Amino acid sequence: MRLERDNRRGGSLLLALLLCGLLTALHARSGRTGHADLVSGLLRDRGLVPAQVAAAHLGEWWHGHIGSLLAGPGLARRNADLQAQVLVLTAQNKELFSQKAENLRLRGLLGFEQRSPRSLLAAEVIALKPSTLSDTLTLNRGSTSGVHPHSIVLAPNGALVGQVLDVAPGSCDVLLLTDALSSVGALVHNHTASGPFGLCQGDGQGRLRVIYLASDAHLHPGDAVTTSGLGGVFPKDVPLGAVNKITLDKARSLQTAILRPSADFNHLEEVFVLQDAAPVGG
C-alpha cells in the first residue's frame, strides 16, 4: 500500500513538473515571436483581471458623462461667440447689398444723364406726396439752381414725372402726372403707320389713363404711350407708360386706355429737371 501511494505521489509530481515545463516553454516562445503571453491571455479571457476591466469602463463613463458636463459651459460660450459672428456677418452682407444697389442706381442715373440730348439737373426727392389732397413731391432744387415754374421733371429712366408748380430758392414742389389735375397730350405707338392721339390724365389714385381715343383706333395691351409734343409744353416722345387695359364708350364712340406707368411714382428718390424747357404755362 505504501508503495502504491509513493508511486501515485511520484506520478503527480512528475505531471506537475511536466506542466510547469510546458508553460515555461510556451511563455519563452511567445516572448520570442512577439505574440501575447498565453497565460496572461488566458487570465484576461477568463475575466481574471476585473480591476483593469472596471477601470476601462469607468474611464469610458467619465468621458461620456462627466467630461461632457464639464465641457458644456465652454461649448455654450463658443456657440454664443459664433452666433455673434453670424449676426455681424449678416449685417455686413446687408450693407454690401445696399451699397451695391445704391451704386447701380447712381450708375443708372449717370448713364441716363450722359445719354440724354437735353440739359438735365439732378435733384433729390425730400418729400413724397406731403399733401393728401394732391399728388405732389418736393425737390431739393429751387430758383438758385435754375428751376422755374412749369419745368419738366423726369424719372431716372426718362419717364415723365410731372411739372414744377411752386419754386423757392432752395426747393420746389412738383405736381405729379398721376394727380387728377394733370394732363398731357399722348401718342399710342402700335403697328399702324401712325398711332392714335389722346389725352393722358391722372386719376388721383396713382393711375394713368388716355382718353378721347377714337373707337376705331387699333389698341393692344402692351402698346407704348409717349408724350405727343402737341401744345409745346412737354417735349415729344417722353415715355408715359404702356397700355394695360382698354375700355369702349359706345355712346360717344371713344376708347379709354388704362396705362401701366413707366415711372415708379411711389419710390422716387432722385429725378431730373429739364433745364431747357420754356417757362410757359399750359
Helices and strands as residue ranges (DSSP letters): H 2-33, H 38-45, H 50-61, I 62-66, H 67-115, E 120-128, E 136-139, G 143-145, E 152-154, E 160-167, E 172-176, E 183-189, E 197-202, E 208-214, E 224-227, E 239-249, E 254-261, E 270-274
